[in-house]
Amino acid sequence: MKNILWACALLFTAAVSAQSVNMRGVIKDSIGEPLEFANVIATVSSTGDLESYAITNFEGRYQIDLPKNESYILKASFLGFQTQEKAIKVADDGEDFTQDFVLNPLASQLDGVEIVYEMPVTIRGDTIIYNADSFKTGEERKLGDVLKNLPGIEVNEDGEIEVEGKAVQKVMIEGKDFFDGDSKLATKNIPADAVDKVEVLRNYNEVGQMRGLGNDQDNVAINIKLKEGKKNFWFGEVTAGGGVLGDDEAGYLAHPKLFYYSPDYSLNFITDFNNIGEVPFTFRDYFNFTGGFRNFNQSGGTRFDISDSGLGFAVTQNDRANEIETKFFAGNFSYAINKKLDISGFGIASDNTTNIINNSIRQYIATGTEENTNSSTDQNNKLAMLKMSATYKANTDLQLDYDVLFRASSQEEDANVLSQFDGSTNDIQEIKENKPYSINQNVNGYYTLNEKNIFAGQIQHLYQNEDPFYNAVTDLVPFSGILPIDESQNRYSINQDKNVKTNKLDAKLDHYYVLNNTSNINFTLGTTYSNQKFNSNIFQLLDNGNRIDFSQTPDDDGGGAMSLINEVDFTFSDVFLGVHYKVKSGKFTFTPGATLHNYNVSSDQLGISSSDNEINILPDLNVIYNLKNSESIRFNYDISSQYTDVNDYAESFVFNNYNRLFRGNRNLENSLNQSYRLTYFSYNMFNYTDISGSVNYTKRVNGFKNQTQIFDINQVSSPFNIDSDFPDETFSANGRFSKRVKKIQFRASASLALSTSNNQINNEIRESKSFTQNYSTSVRTSFRDWPNFEVGYRVNINEYDNGGLEQTFFTQRPFANIDVRFLKDFTFNAEWDFYDYTNDRKTIENRYSFVNANLFYQQKDSNWEFQLQANNILDTGFINNDSFSDQFNTTTQYFVLPRIMMFVVKYDL
């Protein structure tokens, strides 16, 4: 199958290439100097339609492919120079040829501006401007479809955008943040027909005073310019549909979306209601959505994060669950009150009801026990976010920002698990509940005293309250000898209440002293202060409804009882002073630095207070070598000090799962991480080739590890600092290649990760290794008048070695997509994914496919569109996944939504 797909793709490519000729040349100015980023366009003489275009490289060279048997008008232009035109004819038997241009300067640059702006691609300094219509094939429906056609831009399956191998951090519409720049909401909701220009802003910094002071090379933003008919008017779409899920269940969807943009204000409304597995905002999105709040003092060397104190709620695999129902609403606004003050905000609400059914095989390393589980989980996630922001720019020297973000959720999960191991069967019912909320506030200030002295200040405060509840009802006595369970009951109902309250304050002041045009010194003074209060208790509900609170473990062996009640007051503080020196020398930019830290960790629990103080100096280095404007090599090195939060310090037992108990360690110390990263980026507009890659190495010394005792499948763990003779090491590498030949895009990528870690299991240090490999290659077309297709092949190899227990899992995944326009008003698209999932022992061999198809009908200039939608046409029942940990290996089979057939109607507003 793989060979057939690639043979068809190569034959098609050869056929297309044979029908065109290649024109090359050089564009120079009147004194013979090459002009980099000059533009050449070729239009068909008879119709004026744009046929092809090119942008010159640093040598002034360009190349264009032109179909045979046609006459063309060539136009060469560059900002500030007169446009030169030439007429050519390419015969049916024409061959490759050369055509040079010499451009003369203009007395006025105004005439050149309009011509340059209408080019398919224009480069102005750090900004790349794409004319969207030049790349549309007529099959695009959302912004993500448009971006996929643009050279140098990639959009993954989750809607996340990458430019030249770098993740886009912000998406704006007409210069205004779209839901604080979230790329997923933008790519999946903004109508394609509203997009006029796509501006890629490299080396992006939204604060003008700060540009060039730090290292912004990895900061990329995208600004979408709308068509004139979409400005100062409401636009959007209303989509509704109905159909059948499986044999008899009714399916539905409704997607009203409404947008308004004017120079002074903007409004966006997105809604989504469906039960066909389309999840616009997942539980994972909720936790990953920063709301514009970024990591504090990233280059300072401290790694201290507030961890999730929940209970490991199940997450759907690729949004494919056995059943899923979604209700989603989002609103976003911005308003320029006057020239100095802007306000903006958004609100997001989501309600997902999910049923997850899976079968798992888990092999425990220490005992060799194999556990088989069958589980059915009903889950409801209600999520809400609300943010308000204000920016005050008094003048070019002073800017103040304020943000407040409120987040709340209600998570409920009811699971039935049948666990079988060593001839024993345990029927388990689990209930998990959590209703956390948080308030995050941020104040930023930027002040330019004079051209030599610039100041930036930041204060950020987080208040968070989490109250997870856990209940497990089991047939077998859980953790006998640790929990004082009344074993006379028919079944054992174990419960746990937990509450974690967090107050965290971050503050810092940066002073940039500009030495000259190529160097500056940055002094940073700041602090992080976090206080957490942790309470938990475990209790048993008897058959008669009575409650027994567990205060301490039994003292059966005379070693002393341990408390089962947590009342912990935990404080972490970091006061730091840093200095960084940035200097440009030729093509190199060096930024060495170091930060002095004074750390203090204290806790008060079980009637005992403890405190630990440490002083560290943490260095870091950033080196950039710019070979050309769009080609660079970067090296980063840093040592960071990692601390953990109260969850790992609370010493009384807490439940993590029906077979996992955990207790913290008040004597934990910090770990030190050494990180090396070498990165290469290259984007060549001359031959439309995009190459990027990186090599990373991380070594963690004195790391946080778990000391685990395993009895059959039951685990009792506690963290500790492992000896420096047993470091954790991770080596990873990735590379990506993309090249456009005429209307055909070739892509290839690879990623490798080799990690070695050590844990103490049953009083023995065990080394665990994992080696993961991912390879992908594809061919994609973007024709206007021909059918478009994409064919590709993905391979995933996971090799695990846990203390001598070796396993390897293989996933081979060929895929193909096709888009066809026919009979003028019809569009058909289909996608096929095949999975071949096996292991090295051939005990697992699963092969399955997913096929989805859509048929659209829309007359030209009509607001109505009709669609026949079919998902999972083959009615595939499940997907597979494998995972690795220091205690066990797991392979899981997830059941997915059945075949779905829908009739959908869309009306464009």
C-alpha positions in Angstrom: 0.0 0.0 0.0 2.8 2.4 0.9 4.6 1.8 -2.4 1.5 2.2 -4.4 0.8 5.6 -2.8 4.3 6.9 -3.4 4.4 5.6 -6.9 1.2 7.4 -7.8 2.5 10.6 -6.2 5.8 10.5 -8.1 4.2 9.8 -11.4 1.8 12.7 -10.9 4.7 15.0 -10.0 6.6 13.9 -13.1 3.6 14.5 -15.3 3.1 18.0 -14.0 6.8 18.9 -14.3 6.8 17.8 -18.0 4.1 20.3 -18.9 6.1 23.4 -17.8 9.4 25.2 -18.2 11.7 26.8 -15.7 12.7 30.4 -16.0 15.6 31.7 -14.0 17.4 35.0 -13.8 19.0 37.8 -11.7 17.5 41.2 -10.7 20.0 44.0 -10.1 19.9 47.7 -9.7 21.4 50.2 -12.2 24.9 49.9 -10.8 24.9 46.1 -10.9 24.2 45.3 -7.2 21.8 42.4 -6.6 18.4 43.2 -5.1 17.4 40.7 -2.3 13.6 40.3 -1.8 12.7 41.8 -5.2 9.5 40.4 -6.7 8.8 38.8 -10.1 5.2 37.9 -11.2 4.0 36.2 -14.3 0.5 36.9 -15.5 -1.3 35.2 -18.5 -1.4 37.8 -21.3 -5.0 36.8 -22.5 -6.7 36.9 -19.1 -4.5 38.8 -16.7 -4.6 35.9 -14.2 -1.6 35.4 -12.0 0.2 32.3 -13.0 3.4 32.3 -10.8 5.7 34.5 -8.8 9.1 34.5 -7.2 11.2 36.4 -4.7 14.9 36.9 -5.1 17.5 35.5 -2.7 20.6 37.4 -1.3 22.3 37.0 -4.7 19.3 38.6 -6.5 18.4 35.2 -8.1 14.9 34.0 -8.8 13.2 31.1 -10.6 9.6 30.6 -11.9 7.9 27.6 -13.5 5.6 28.4 -16.4 3.1 26.1 -18.2 3.9 25.6 -21.9 1.9 26.9 -24.9 1.0 30.3 -23.3 2.0 34.0 -23.5 2.9 35.9 -20.3 3.6 39.4 -19.0 6.6 39.4 -16.6 6.8 42.2 -14.0 9.9 42.8 -11.8 9.5 45.2 -8.9 11.3 46.4 -5.8 10.3 49.1 -3.3 11.8 52.4 -4.5 12.5 51.2 -8.0 10.7 51.4 -11.3 8.8 48.3 -12.3 10.0 46.6 -15.5 7.7 44.6 -17.8 8.6 42.0 -20.4 6.4 39.9 -22.7 7.3 36.3 -23.4 5.8 33.3 -25.1 6.4 29.7 -24.0 6.0 27.3 -26.9 4.6 23.8 -26.6 8.1 22.4 -27.1 9.8 25.2 -25.1 12.8 24.6 -22.9 14.2 26.2 -19.7 15.6 29.7 -20.2 17.1 32.7 -18.5 15.6 36.2 -18.1 17.5 39.0 -16.2 16.1 42.4 -15.1 17.8 45.7 -14.3 15.7 48.1 -12.2 16.2 51.9 -12.1 15.5 53.9 -8.9 12.3 56.0 -8.6 12.3 59.7 -7.7 9.3 58.9 -5.5 8.7 55.5 -3.8 4.9 55.8 -3.7 4.3 54.1 -7.1 6.3 51.1 -6.0 4.4 50.5 -2.8 1.1 49.4 -4.4 2.8 47.0 -6.8 4.8 45.3 -4.0 1.7 45.0 -1.8 -0.2 43.1 -4.4 2.5 40.4 -4.7 1.6 36.9 -3.5 4.4 37.2 -0.9 6.1 40.4 0.2 9.0 40.6 2.7 9.5 43.9 4.7 12.1 43.5 7.3 10.9 41.0 9.9 7.4 40.8 8.4 6.2 38.4 5.7 2.9 39.4 4.0 1.0 36.7 2.1 -1.8 37.6 -0.3 -4.3 34.9 0.7 -6.2 34.9 -2.7 -3.0 34.0 -4.5 -2.8 30.7 -2.6 -6.5 29.7 -2.3 -7.7 26.8 -4.4 -11.4 27.3 -3.7 -11.7 24.4 -1.3 -10.8 26.3 1.9 -13.4 26.8 4.6 -11.5 28.0 7.6 -8.3 30.0 8.3 -6.4 26.8 9.0 -7.1 25.7 5.4 -5.7 28.9 4.1 -2.6 28.8 6.2 -1.8 25.2 5.1 -1.4 26.6 1.5 1.2 29.3 2.5 4.9 28.5 2.0 6.7 28.3 5.3 3.6 27.8 7.5 2.4 24.5 9.0 -0.9 23.7 10.8 -1.0 20.5 12.8 -4.1 18.4 13.5 -4.8 20.3 16.7 -4.9 23.7 14.9 -1.6 24.9 16.2 0.5 27.0 13.8 4.2 26.9 13.2 6.2 29.3 11.0 9.7 28.2 9.9 9.7 25.5 12.6 8.7 28.0 15.4 5.3 27.9 17.2 3.1 30.9 16.7 2.5 32.5 20.1 -0.3 34.9 19.1 -2.9 35.3 16.4 -4.5 38.7 15.8 -7.3 40.0 13.6 -6.7 43.5 12.3 -4.1 44.0 15.0 -6.4 42.9 17.8 -5.9 39.8 19.8 -8.2 36.9 19.0 -9.0 35.3 22.3 -5.6 36.4 23.6 -4.0 35.0 20.5 -5.1 31.4 20.8 -4.2 29.7 17.5 -6.6 26.7 17.8 -9.7 28.8 18.1 -8.6 31.0 15.2 -7.7 28.3 12.7 -10.9 26.3 13.3 -13.4 29.2 13.3 -12.4 32.2 11.2 -14.0 31.9 7.8 -11.6 31.5 4.9 -13.4 33.9 2.6 -12.9 36.7 5.1 -9.1 36.5 4.9 -7.3 39.1 2.7 -3.7 39.1 3.9 -1.7 37.0 6.4 1.1 38.9 8.1 3.8 36.8 9.8 5.6 39.0 12.4 9.0 37.5 13.2 11.1 38.6 16.2 7.8 39.8 17.7 7.5 41.9 20.8 4.2 43.7 21.5 5.9 46.3 23.6 7.7 48.7 21.3 10.2 49.9 23.9 11.4 46.4 24.5 12.1 45.4 20.9 15.7 44.4 20.3 16.7 44.5 24.0 16.1 40.8 24.7 16.2 37.7 22.5 12.9 37.7 20.5 14.1 35.4 17.7 11.7 32.6 18.7 8.7 34.9 19.1 6.3 34.7 16.1 2.9 36.3 15.8 0.3 36.3 12.9 -2.0 39.1 12.0 -4.9 38.5 9.7 -6.1 41.4 7.5 -9.7 41.1 6.5 -11.3 41.8 3.2 -12.8 45.3 2.8 -16.3 43.8 2.8 -15.8 42.3 6.2 -14.7 45.5 8.0 -17.3 47.6 9.8 -19.9 44.9 9.0 -21.1 41.9 10.9 -20.1 38.7 9.3 -20.0 35.0 10.2 -22.0 31.9 9.6 -24.8 29.7 11.1 -24.4 26.0 10.7 -26.9 23.3 11.7 -27.3 19.6 11.0 -28.9 16.4 12.0 -28.2 12.7 11.3 -27.6 9.3 12.7 -24.9 7.9 15.0 -24.4 4.1 14.6 -27.6 2.3 14.0 -30.3 4.4 15.7 -29.0 7.3 17.8 -29.8 10.8 16.7 -26.9 13.1 15.9 -26.9 16.9 15.9 -24.7 19.9 15.5 -25.1 23.7 15.7 -22.3 26.2 15.1 -23.4 29.8 15.0 -20.4 32.2 14.7 -20.5 36.0 14.5 -17.7 38.6 14.1 -17.4 42.4 13.9 -14.3 44.5 13.3 -13.9 48.2 13.1 -10.9 50.5 13.8 -12.2 51.2 17.3 -13.6 47.9 18.5 -14.2 44.2 17.7 -16.6 41.5 18.8 -16.3 37.8 18.3 -18.9 35.1 19.3 -18.3 31.4 18.7 -20.8 28.6 19.8 -20.7 24.9 19.2 -23.3 22.3 20.2 -22.9 18.7 19.0 -22.8 15.0 19.9 -20.7 13.8 17.0 -17.2 14.1 18.6 -16.2 17.6 17.5 -14.7 19.1 20.6 -13.8 22.8 20.2 -12.3 23.2 23.6 -11.0 20.2 25.6 -10.0 19.7 29.2 -6.4 19.8 28.1 -7.0 23.0 26.2 -8.4 24.5 29.4 -5.2 23.9 31.4 -2.9 24.8 28.5 -4.8 28.1 27.8 -2.6 30.8 29.5 -5.0 33.6 28.8 -2.0 35.7 27.9 -0.2 35.0 31.2 3.4 33.8 30.4 6.0 32.0 32.4 7.6 34.4 35.0 11.3 35.1 34.6 12.0 32.3 32.1 15.8 33.0 31.9 16.2 33.3 35.6 17.0 29.6 36.3 14.2 28.7 38.8 11.7 26.0 37.9 8.8 26.2 40.4 5.3 25.5 39.2 2.1 24.9 41.1 1.1 21.4 40.2 -2.4 20.1 39.5 -3.8 18.6 42.8 -6.5 16.8 41.0 -7.0 13.0 40.7 -5.8 12.3 37.1 -9.2 12.6 35.3 -9.3 10.5 32.2 -8.7 12.4 28.9 -10.1 11.2 25.6 -7.7 9.9 23.1 -7.6 12.3 20.1 -11.1 13.4 21.1 -12.3 10.0 20.1 -14.5 8.6 22.9 -17.3 6.0 22.9 -19.7 8.9 23.4 -19.2 12.6 23.7 -21.6 15.6 23.8 -20.3 19.1 23.7 -21.7 22.5 24.5 -19.4 25.5 24.0 -19.7 29.3 24.0 -17.0 31.9 23.6 -17.0 35.7 23.4 -14.2 38.1 22.8 -14.1 41.9 22.6 -11.7 44.8 22.3 -12.4 48.5 22.5 -10.1 51.5 22.0 -11.5 54.1 24.4 -9.1 56.7 23.2 -5.7 56.9 21.6 -4.1 56.0 25.0 -6.3 53.4 26.5 -7.4 50.1 25.1 -9.5 47.5 27.0 -10.3 43.9 25.9 -11.5 40.6 27.3 -13.0 37.2 26.6 -15.2 34.6 28.2 -15.3 30.9 27.5 -17.7 28.3 28.8 -17.7 24.6 27.9 -19.7 21.6 29.0 -18.5 18.2 27.8 -20.1 14.9 28.7 -18.1 11.9 27.8 -18.2 8.1 28.0 -14.8 6.4 27.7 -14.5 2.6 27.4 -11.1 1.0 27.3 -9.2 -2.3 27.9 -5.7 -2.2 29.2 -2.8 -4.6 29.8 -0.4 -3.3 32.4 2.9 -5.2 33.2 4.6 -4.3 36.5 8.3 -4.4 36.3 9.3 -5.3 39.9 6.8 -8.1 40.4 6.2 -9.3 36.8 2.5 -9.2 37.5 0.2 -8.5 34.6 -3.0 -6.7 35.2 -5.9 -6.7 32.8 -8.5 -4.0 33.2 -11.8 -3.3 31.5 -13.2 0.1 32.4 -16.2 2.3 31.5 -16.0 5.9 32.6 -18.7 8.6 32.5 -17.2 12.0 32.8 -18.6 15.6 32.9 -16.4 18.6 32.6 -17.8 22.1 33.0 -15.2 24.7 32.3 -15.3 28.5 32.5 -12.8 31.3 31.9 -13.2 35.1 32.1 -10.5 37.7 31.4 -10.3 41.5 31.4 -7.3 43.4 30.2 -6.4 47.1 29.9 -3.4 48.8 28.2 -2.5 52.4 28.8 0.1 54.1 26.6 0.6 57.5 28.1 3.3 58.3 25.4 6.1 56.5 23.6 8.0 56.3 26.9 5.4 54.9 29.3 3.1 51.9 29.0 1.0 50.1 31.7 -0.8 46.8 31.4 -3.3 45.1 33.7 -4.9 41.7 33.3 -7.2 39.6 35.5 -8.1 36.0 34.7 -10.7 34.0 36.5 -10.9 30.2 35.9 -13.3 27.7 37.3 -14.3 24.1 36.5 -16.5 21.4 37.8 -15.2 17.9 37.1 -17.1 14.7 37.8 -16.1 11.2 36.9 -17.8 7.8 37.6 -15.8 4.8 36.6 -16.4 1.0 36.7 -13.2 -1.0 36.5 -12.8 -4.7 36.4 -9.2 -5.6 37.4 -7.8 -9.1 36.9 -4.3 -10.3 38.0 -2.7 -13.5 39.3 -6.1 -15.3 39.4 -7.8 -12.5 41.4 -10.6 -10.3 40.3 -11.5 -6.9 41.8 -14.6 -5.1 40.8 -14.0 -1.4 41.5 -16.3 1.6 41.4 -14.5 5.0 41.4 -16.0 8.5 41.9 -13.8 11.6 41.4 -15.0 15.1 41.9 -13.2 18.4 41.8 -14.4 22.0 41.7 -11.2 24.2 41.5 -11.1 27.9 40.8 -8.3 30.4 40.5 -7.8 34.2 40.1 -4.7 35.4 38.3 -3.7 39.1 38.2 -0.9 40.7 36.4 0.5 44.3 36.2 3.2 45.3 33.8 4.9 48.6 33.4 7.5 49.9 30.9 9.3 53.2 31.2 12.0 54.7 29.0 13.9 57.3 31.1 16.1 58.2 28.2 17.8 56.5 25.2 20.2 54.8 27.5 17.9 53.6 30.4 14.8 51.5 30.0 12.8 49.9 32.9 10.3 47.1 32.9 8.4 45.9 35.9 6.0 43.0 36.5 3.9 41.9 39.4 1.8 38.7 39.2 -0.5 37.1 41.8 -2.2 33.8 41.8 -4.9 32.6 44.1 -6.1 29.0 43.6 -8.4 26.7 45.5 -8.7 22.9 44.7 -11.0 20.5 46.5 -10.7 17.0 44.9 -12.8 14.2 46.4 -12.1 10.5 45.8 -14.2 7.4 46.4 -13.3 3.8 45.6 -15.6 0.8 46.3 -13.7 -2.5 45.9 -14.2 -6.2 46.4 -10.6 -6.7 47.7 -9.3 -5.0 50.9 -7.2 -2.1 49.7 -3.8 -1.6 51.3 -4.3 -3.9 54.2 -1.8 -3.2 57.0 -1.5 0.5 55.9 -5.1 1.6 56.2 -7.1 0.6 59.4 -10.0 -0.8 57.4 -12.9 -2.6 58.9 -12.6 -5.9 57.0 -15.9 -7.3 58.1 -17.8 -5.4 55.4 -19.2 -6.9 52.2 -17.4 -4.3 50.1 -14.9 -1.6 51.0 -15.8 2.0 50.5 -12.7 4.2 50.9 -13.0 7.9 50.6 -10.7 10.9 50.6 -11.2 14.6 51.1 -8.5 17.0 50.0 -8.1 20.8 49.8 -5.2 22.8 48.6 -5.2 26.6 48.7 -2.4 28.5 47.0 -1.2 32.1 47.2 1.7 32.9 44.9 3.3 36.3 44.2 5.9 37.0 41.6 7.5 40.4 41.2 10.6 41.7 39.3 12.2 44.8 38.0 14.4 44.9 34.9 16.8 47.7 34.1 18.2 47.8 30.5 21.3 50.0 30.1 21.9 50.5 26.4 25.7 50.8 25.8 25.5 51.4 22.0 23.6 50.2 19.0 24.9 46.6 19.3 25.0 45.9 23.1 23.1 46.4 26.3 23.2 45.2 29.9 20.1 43.9 31.7 19.9 43.9 35.5 17.0 42.0 37.1 15.9 42.1 40.7 12.9 40.0 41.8 11.2 37.5 44.1 8.8 34.6 44.0 6.8 33.9 47.2 4.3 31.0 47.4 2.3 29.8 50.4 0.1 26.7 50.2 -2.2 25.1 52.7 -2.8 21.4 52.2 -5.4 19.4 54.1 -6.5 15.8 53.5 -8.1 12.9 55.3 -9.1 9.3 54.5 -12.2 7.6 55.8 -14.3 4.5 55.3 -18.1 4.2 54.8 -19.5 1.1 56.3 -22.3 -1.0 54.9 -24.7 0.5 57.4 -23.8 4.1 56.3 -21.6 4.8 59.4 -18.3 6.6 58.8 -14.9 5.7 60.2 -12.2 8.4 60.0 -8.7 7.1 59.7 -6.4 9.0 62.0 -3.3 6.8 61.7 -1.9 3.6 60.2 -2.0 0.4 62.3 1.1 -0.4 64.4 1.1 -4.1 63.7 4.9 -4.4 63.4 5.8 -2.2 66.4 7.5 0.4 64.2 5.1 3.2 65.2 1.9 4.4 63.6 1.8 7.1 60.9 -0.7 9.9 60.6 -3.3 9.7 57.8 -4.4 13.3 58.2 -2.5 16.1 56.4 -2.5 19.6 57.8 0.4 21.3 56.0 1.5 24.9 55.8 4.2 25.1 53.0 6.1 28.2 51.9 8.6 28.6 49.1 10.5 31.9 48.4 13.2 32.9 46.0 14.9 36.3 46.0 17.1 36.8 43.0 19.5 39.2 41.3 20.5 38.6 37.7 22.7 40.3 35.1 22.7 39.6 31.3 25.0 41.1 28.6 23.8 41.2 25.0 26.2 42.1 22.3 26.1 41.8 18.5 29.4 41.1 16.7 29.1 40.6 12.9 26.7 37.8 12.3 26.9 36.7 16.0 24.7 37.7 18.9 26.0 36.7 22.4 23.9 36.9 25.5 25.7 35.4 28.6 24.2 35.9 32.0 24.0 34.6 35.6 21.4 34.9 38.4 22.1 34.8 42.1 19.3 33.1 44.1 18.5 32.9 47.8 16.0 30.1 48.2 14.0 29.2 51.3 11.6 26.3 51.8 9.7 25.8 55.0 6.8 23.6 56.1 4.8 23.1 59.3 3.1 19.7 59.6 2.4 17.0 62.1 3.5 19.4 64.9 7.0 19.9 63.5 8.4 22.9 61.7 11.3 22.7 59.2 13.1 25.1 57.1 15.9 25.0 54.5 17.9 27.8 53.0 20.2 27.7 50.0 22.1 30.1 47.8 22.8 29.3 44.2 24.4 31.1 41.2 22.8 29.8 37.9 24.5 30.7 34.6 22.9 30.8 31.1 24.1 31.5 27.6 22.4 32.2 24.3 24.4 32.4 21.0 22.8 33.2 17.6 24.7 33.0 14.3 22.7 34.6 11.5 24.0 33.1 8.3 21.4 35.0 6.2 18.2 36.9 6.8 16.2 33.6 7.0 18.9 31.2 8.1 20.4 30.9 11.6 22.0 28.6 14.1 21.3 29.0 17.8 22.8 27.6 20.9 21.3 27.7 24.4 22.8 26.5 27.6 21.5 26.9 31.1 21.5 25.4 34.6 18.2 25.6 36.4 17.2 24.8 39.9 13.9 22.9 40.2 11.7 22.9 43.3 8.4 21.1 43.8 5.3 22.3 45.6 3.3 21.2 48.7 1.9 18.0 47.0 5.3 16.4 47.4 6.0 17.6 50.9 2.8 16.5 52.7 3.9 13.4 54.6 0.6 11.7 55.4 -0.8 9.2 52.9 -3.1 10.3 50.1 -4.9 8.2 47.4 -3.9 8.7 43.8 -5.9 5.7 42.5 -7.5 2.6 43.7 -4.1 0.8 43.8 -1.8 3.8 44.5 -0.9 5.4 47.8 1.4 8.4 48.0 3.1 10.2 50.8 5.4 13.3 50.6 8.8 14.0 52.0 9.4 17.1 54.0 13.2 16.7 53.5 13.2 17.1 49.7 15.9 19.3 48.2 16.1 20.9 44.9 17.4 19.2 41.8 19.8 20.8 39.2 19.2 20.6 35.5 21.8 21.2 32.9 20.3 21.8 29.4 22.0 22.2 26.0 20.1 23.0 22.8 21.4 23.5 19.3 18.9 24.7 16.7 19.0 25.4 13.0 16.4 27.3 10.9 16.5 28.0 7.2 13.7 29.3 4.9 14.7 29.9 1.3 12.1 31.9 -0.6 14.2 31.4 -3.8 13.5 27.7 -4.0 10.7 27.4 -1.4 12.7 25.1 0.8 12.1 25.1 4.6 14.6 23.2 6.8 14.7 23.2 10.6 16.2 20.9 13.2 17.4 20.8 16.8 19.5 18.6 19.1 18.9 18.7 22.8 20.6 17.2 25.9 19.3 17.5 29.5 21.0 16.1 32.6 19.2 16.2 35.9 21.2 15.7 39.1 19.7 15.1 42.6 16.4 14.6 40.8 13.0 14.0 42.4 12.4 10.3 42.2 9.8 7.9 43.7 10.7 5.3 46.2 8.0 2.7 45.5 7.0 -0.5 47.1 4.9 -2.8 44.9 2.8 -5.6 46.2 1.2 -7.5 43.3 -0.4 -4.4 41.6 -0.6 -2.1 44.7 1.9 0.7 44.9 3.1 2.8 47.8 5.3 5.7 46.7 7.2 8.5 48.3 9.5 11.1 46.6 13.2 11.4 47.5 16.4 13.0 46.0 18.3 10.3 44.2 22.1 10.2 44.5 24.1 12.2 42.0 25.6 8.9 40.8 22.2 8.1 39.2 21.4 11.1 37.0 18.5 11.3 34.6 19.5 12.0 31.0 17.5 12.8 28.0 18.8 13.2 24.4 16.4 14.3 21.7 16.7 15.4 18.1 14.2 16.5 15.5 14.3 17.7 11.9 11.9 18.8 9.3 12.2 19.4 5.6 9.6 21.1 3.3 10.0 22.0 -0.4 7.5 23.3 -2.9 7.9 22.3 -6.5 5.4 24.2 -8.7 2.1 23.4 -7.0 3.3 20.4 -5.1 4.5 20.5 -1.5 6.9 17.8 -0.2 7.4 17.3 3.5 9.4 15.0 5.7 10.1 15.1 9.4 11.7 12.9 12.1 12.0 13.1 15.8 14.0 10.9 18.2 14.1 10.9 22.0 16.3 8.7 24.2 15.8 9.0 28.0 17.4 7.2 30.9 15.9 7.5 34.4 16.4 5.8 37.8 13.9 5.0 40.5 13.9 3.0 43.7 11.4 0.1 43.5 11.2 -2.4 46.3 14.5 -1.0 47.8 16.4 -1.5 44.6 17.6 1.2 42.2 16.2 0.4 38.7 17.2 2.0 35.5 14.5 2.6 32.9 15.1 3.5 29.3 12.8 4.6 26.5 13.6 5.3 22.9 10.9 6.8 20.8 11.0 7.4 17.1 8.6 9.3 14.9 8.9 9.6 11.1 6.6 11.3 8.7 6.6 12.1 5.0 3.9 13.5 2.7 3.1 15.0 -0.7 0.4 17.7 -1.0 -0.9 19.6 -4.0 -2.5 23.0 -4.3 -4.0 23.3 -7.8 -6.8 25.8 -8.6 -8.4 23.8 -11.5 -7.3 20.2 -10.8 -8.2 17.9 -8.0 -5.9 18.2 -4.9 -4.6 15.4 -2.9 -2.3 14.6 0.0 -0.6 11.2 0.5 1.8 10.4 3.3 3.2 7.8 5.7 3.9 8.0 9.4 5.8 5.5 11.5 6.0 5.5 15.3 8.4 3.1 17.2 8.4 3.0 21.0 11.2 0.9 22.7 11.0 0.4 26.5 13.5 -1.2 28.8 12.4 -1.3 32.4 14.9 -3.0 34.6 15.6 -5.6 31.9 11.9 -6.0 30.8 12.1 -5.0 27.1 9.1 -4.2 24.9 8.8 -2.5 21.5 5.6 -1.2 19.9 5.2 -0.2 16.3 2.5 2.0 14.6 2.6 2.4 10.8 0.1 4.9 9.5 -0.3 5.6 5.8 -2.9 8.3 5.0 -4.5 10.0 2.0 -6.7 13.0 1.5 -8.4 14.2 -1.6 -10.4 17.4 -2.6 -12.3 17.6 -5.9 -14.4 20.4 -7.3 -16.8 19.2 -10.0 -20.0 20.4 -11.9 -19.0 24.0 -10.9 -20.9 24.0 -7.6 -19.9 20.7 -6.0 -16.9 19.9 -3.8 -16.0 16.5 -2.5 -13.3 15.7 0.1 -12.3 12.5 1.8 -9.6 11.4 4.2 -8.3 7.9 5.0 -6.0 6.9 7.9 -4.8 3.3 8.2 -3.2 2.0 11.5 -1.1 -1.0 11.8 -0.3 -1.4 15.5 1.9 -4.3 16.6 4.6 -5.2 19.2 7.9 -7.1 18.8 6.5 -10.3 20.4 3.5 -10.3 17.9 1.2 -10.8 20.8 -0.6 -7.6 19.7 -1.6 -7.2 16.0 -4.3 -4.6 15.4 -5.1 -3.1 12.0 -7.9 -0.6 11.4 -8.8 2.4 9.3 -10.7 5.6 9.6 -12.5 7.0 6.5 -14.3 10.4 6.6 -16.0 12.1 3.6 -17.9 15.3 2.8 -19.9 16.4 -0.2 -20.6 20.2 -0.4 -23.0 22.1 -2.7 -22.9 25.9 -2.9 -23.8 28.0 -5.9 -21.6 30.9 -6.8 -22.5 34.1 -4.8 -25.0 32.1 -2.7 -25.0 32.4 1.0 -26.4 28.8 1.4 -24.2 25.7 1.5 -25.5 22.1 1.8 -23.3 19.3 3.1 -23.5 15.5 3.4 -21.1 14.5 6.1 -19.9 10.9 6.9 -17.4 10.1 9.7 -15.9 6.7 10.4 -17.5 5.2 7.4 -16.0 1.8 8.0 -17.5 1.8 11.5 -14.1 1.1 13.1 -14.6 0.3 16.8 -11.3 1.2 18.6 -7.8 2.7 18.5 -4.6 1.7 20.4 -2.1 3.4 22.5 0.9 2.5 24.6 2.7 4.2 27.5 5.7 3.9 29.7 6.5 4.7 33.3 9.2 3.6 35.8 6.8 1.1 37.4 5.0 -0.5 34.5 4.3 -0.6 30.8 0.8 -0.2 29.5 -1.0 -0.9 26.2 -4.6 0.3 25.9 -7.5 -0.2 23.5 -9.9 2.7 23.3 -13.4 2.3 21.9 -14.5 5.2 19.7 -17.6 6.8 18.2 -19.5 4.7 15.6 -20.3 5.6 12.0 -21.9 9.1 11.8 -24.0 10.3 8.8 -25.2 13.9 8.8 -27.0 16.4 6.6 -25.7 19.9 7.4 -26.8 23.4 6.2 -24.7 26.5 6.5 -25.8 30.1 5.9 -23.1 32.8 5.5 -24.0 36.1 7.2 
